[in-house]
């Protein structure tokens, strides 16, 4: 990059020539575009172009319905999974649906062993534990986690915000209240049928939803 137009930095690494800096970065962008454009990903060619200075990129916006079907988003995680409608997405070629029948990865969860096996700990109790035990992905696929359990249920910084991040109609969770508002476009004529985060603090709902299994180190 420097070889193209010269050094735009001083001995301390600070920019001393803004125009030269822009020219150097553009030269670097053009070099990267040439490299990336010669790449093939999953049998698809990569087309890369350097945008003109001060140009604006407006990505295509996805509909609220598409997002509700294909996206599972929380404060600290984003999952995008194709649906089972072949008119929309191609068929799964792996056994993904056999392992994750709900399509998305199950949310992180604090668990404990009891006489009946491994069960979920209510989030209100989990926050009091000095060293909560989070279930592995394998364990989470076997525990019958409620489908509407928010992905951030056991995140300490989100405990007081969970109720505002859940759709009051379908129960789907989002990273913030604004995202819930955008999602409501998929429920224009529907009335509220479920309350945000209803029941999940009740030990009878979460604590007893367990599976009968033994794991290495169980005894």
C-alpha positions as CSV (number, residue, x, y, z in Angstrom):
1,X,0.0,0.0,0.0
2,X,2.7,2.5,1.0
3,X,4.7,1.6,-2.1
4,X,1.9,2.9,-4.3
5,X,1.8,6.5,-3.2
6,X,4.3,7.0,-0.4
7,X,4.0,7.1,3.4
8,X,1.2,9.2,4.9
9,X,2.4,8.6,8.5
10,X,5.1,10.3,10.6
11,X,7.7,8.5,12.8
12,X,5.1,8.2,15.6
13,X,2.6,6.5,13.3
14,X,0.2,9.5,13.1
15,X,-1.4,10.7,9.8
16,X,0.4,13.7,8.4
17,X,-1.2,13.7,4.9
18,X,-4.9,12.9,4.8
19,X,-5.2,12.9,1.0
20,X,-2.3,10.5,0.7
21,X,-3.8,8.3,3.4
22,X,-7.1,8.1,1.4
23,X,-5.2,7.3,-1.8
24,X,-3.2,4.6,0.0
25,X,-6.3,3.0,1.5
26,X,-8.1,3.0,-1.9
27,X,-5.0,1.3,-3.4
28,X,-5.3,-1.3,-0.7
29,X,-9.0,-1.7,-1.3
30,X,-8.4,-2.2,-5.1
31,X,-5.7,-4.8,-4.4
32,X,-8.1,-6.7,-2.0
33,X,-10.9,-6.5,-4.5
34,X,-8.7,-8.2,-7.1
35,X,-7.8,-11.0,-4.7
36,X,-11.4,-11.6,-3.5
37,X,-12.8,-11.4,-7.1
38,X,-10.7,-14.4,-8.0
39,X,-12.2,-16.5,-5.2
40,X,-14.9,-19.2,-5.5
41,X,-17.1,-20.0,-2.5
42,X,-19.4,-23.0,-2.6
43,X,-19.2,-22.9,-6.4
44,X,-20.3,-19.3,-6.5
45,X,-18.0,-16.6,-7.9
46,X,-17.1,-13.7,-5.6
47,X,-17.7,-10.3,-7.2
48,X,-16.0,-7.4,-5.4
49,X,-15.8,-3.8,-6.5
50,X,-14.4,-0.7,-4.8
51,X,-17.1,1.8,-4.1
52,X,-16.6,5.4,-5.2
53,X,-15.7,7.9,-2.5
54,X,-18.7,9.0,-0.4
55,X,-21.0,6.5,-2.0
56,X,-23.8,5.1,0.1
57,X,-24.7,1.4,0.4
58,X,-28.3,0.6,1.1
59,X,-28.6,-3.2,1.9
60,X,-31.9,-4.8,1.0
61,X,-34.3,-4.9,3.9
62,X,-35.9,-8.1,4.9
63,X,-39.6,-8.4,5.7
64,X,-40.8,-8.8,9.3
65,X,-42.3,-12.2,8.2
66,X,-39.0,-13.4,6.8
67,X,-37.1,-12.4,9.9
68,X,-39.7,-14.1,12.2
69,X,-39.3,-17.3,10.3
70,X,-35.5,-17.5,9.7
71,X,-33.9,-15.4,12.5
72,X,-33.5,-16.0,16.2
73,X,-31.8,-12.9,17.6
74,X,-30.9,-12.0,21.2
75,X,-28.7,-9.4,22.8
76,X,-25.5,-11.5,22.4
77,X,-26.4,-14.0,19.7
78,X,-27.7,-14.2,16.1
79,X,-28.9,-17.3,14.4
80,X,-30.1,-17.4,10.8
81,X,-31.5,-20.8,9.8
82,X,-33.4,-21.7,6.6
83,X,-37.0,-22.8,6.8
84,X,-38.6,-26.0,5.7
85,X,-40.6,-24.4,2.9
86,X,-38.9,-25.5,-0.3
87,X,-40.5,-22.7,-2.1
88,X,-38.4,-20.4,0.0
89,X,-35.3,-22.3,1.0
90,X,-33.5,-25.4,-0.3
91,X,-33.9,-28.7,1.6
92,X,-31.6,-29.5,4.4
93,X,-28.9,-31.8,3.2
94,X,-27.7,-32.8,6.7
95,X,-29.5,-34.3,9.6
96,X,-29.8,-30.9,11.2
97,X,-33.6,-31.2,11.8
98,X,-33.2,-34.6,13.5
99,X,-30.8,-33.0,16.0
100,X,-32.6,-29.6,16.3
101,X,-36.2,-30.2,15.4
102,X,-37.0,-26.6,16.4
103,X,-34.4,-25.5,13.8
104,X,-32.5,-23.1,16.1
105,X,-29.9,-24.0,18.7
106,X,-31.4,-24.3,22.1
107,X,-30.7,-21.4,24.5
108,X,-28.1,-21.5,27.2
109,X,-29.5,-22.9,30.4
110,X,-28.5,-23.5,34.0
111,X,-29.2,-27.1,35.1
112,X,-28.9,-29.3,38.1
113,X,-29.2,-33.0,38.8
114,X,-32.0,-34.5,40.9
115,X,-33.5,-37.9,41.6
116,X,-35.4,-37.7,38.3
117,X,-32.4,-36.7,36.1
118,X,-31.1,-33.4,34.8
119,X,-33.5,-30.4,34.9
120,X,-33.5,-26.7,34.4
121,X,-33.0,-24.3,37.2
122,X,-35.4,-21.3,37.2
123,X,-33.5,-18.1,36.3
124,X,-34.6,-16.4,39.5
125,X,-32.7,-19.1,41.4
126,X,-29.8,-19.4,39.0
127,X,-28.7,-15.9,39.6
128,X,-28.2,-16.7,43.3
129,X,-25.9,-19.6,42.7
130,X,-22.2,-18.9,43.2
131,X,-21.2,-21.3,40.4
132,X,-24.1,-22.0,38.2
133,X,-23.7,-25.1,35.9
134,X,-24.6,-24.4,32.3
135,X,-25.7,-27.3,30.2
136,X,-23.6,-28.5,27.3
137,X,-25.1,-28.3,23.8
138,X,-25.6,-32.1,24.0
139,X,-27.6,-31.8,27.2
140,X,-29.6,-28.9,25.9
141,X,-30.8,-30.9,22.9
142,X,-32.1,-33.6,25.3
143,X,-33.8,-31.3,27.9
144,X,-37.3,-30.3,26.8
145,X,-36.7,-26.6,26.9
146,X,-39.9,-24.5,26.3
147,X,-39.9,-23.3,22.7
148,X,-40.5,-19.7,23.9
149,X,-37.8,-19.6,26.5
150,X,-35.9,-16.4,25.7
151,X,-32.3,-17.0,24.6
152,X,-31.1,-14.4,27.2
153,X,-33.0,-15.9,30.1
154,X,-29.9,-16.7,32.1
155,X,-27.9,-13.6,31.1
156,X,-27.5,-11.5,34.2
157,X,-27.5,-8.2,32.3
158,X,-30.8,-9.1,30.7
159,X,-32.8,-10.5,33.6
160,X,-34.7,-7.2,34.2
161,X,-35.3,-6.7,30.4
162,X,-36.5,-10.1,29.3
163,X,-40.2,-9.1,29.5
164,X,-39.7,-6.1,27.2
165,X,-37.9,-8.2,24.6
166,X,-40.6,-10.8,24.0
167,X,-43.5,-10.6,21.5
168,X,-46.8,-10.5,23.6
169,X,-48.6,-12.5,20.8
170,X,-46.3,-15.3,19.7
171,X,-43.7,-15.2,22.4
172,X,-40.7,-14.9,20.1
173,X,-37.7,-13.1,21.7
174,X,-35.7,-10.2,20.3
175,X,-32.7,-8.2,21.5
176,X,-34.6,-5.1,22.5
177,X,-38.0,-3.4,22.6
178,X,-37.5,-1.7,19.3
179,X,-36.9,-5.0,17.5
180,X,-40.1,-6.3,19.1
181,X,-41.9,-3.3,17.7
182,X,-40.7,-4.0,14.2
183,X,-41.6,-7.7,14.5
184,X,-45.2,-6.7,15.4
185,X,-45.8,-6.1,11.7
186,X,-46.4,-9.9,11.4
187,X,-49.4,-9.6,13.8
188,X,-51.4,-6.7,12.3
189,X,-54.9,-8.1,13.2
190,X,-54.0,-10.4,16.1
191,X,-54.7,-9.7,19.7
192,X,-52.4,-10.4,22.6
193,X,-52.6,-14.1,23.5
194,X,-49.6,-14.7,25.8
195,X,-47.9,-12.5,28.3
196,X,-44.1,-11.8,28.0
197,X,-42.1,-14.5,29.8
198,X,-45.2,-16.0,31.4
199,X,-44.6,-18.9,33.7
200,X,-40.9,-19.4,33.2
201,X,-40.1,-18.3,36.8
202,X,-42.3,-21.1,38.1
203,X,-40.3,-24.1,39.2
204,X,-43.2,-26.3,38.3
205,X,-42.9,-25.2,34.7
206,X,-39.1,-25.2,34.3
207,X,-37.7,-27.3,37.1
208,X,-39.8,-30.4,36.4
209,X,-39.3,-30.3,32.6
210,X,-36.5,-32.9,32.8
211,X,-35.3,-36.0,31.1
212,X,-34.5,-39.4,32.6
213,X,-30.8,-40.0,31.7
214,X,-27.5,-40.6,33.2
215,X,-24.3,-38.8,32.1
216,X,-20.7,-39.5,32.9
217,X,-20.0,-38.2,36.4
218,X,-23.7,-38.3,37.3
219,X,-23.1,-40.4,40.3
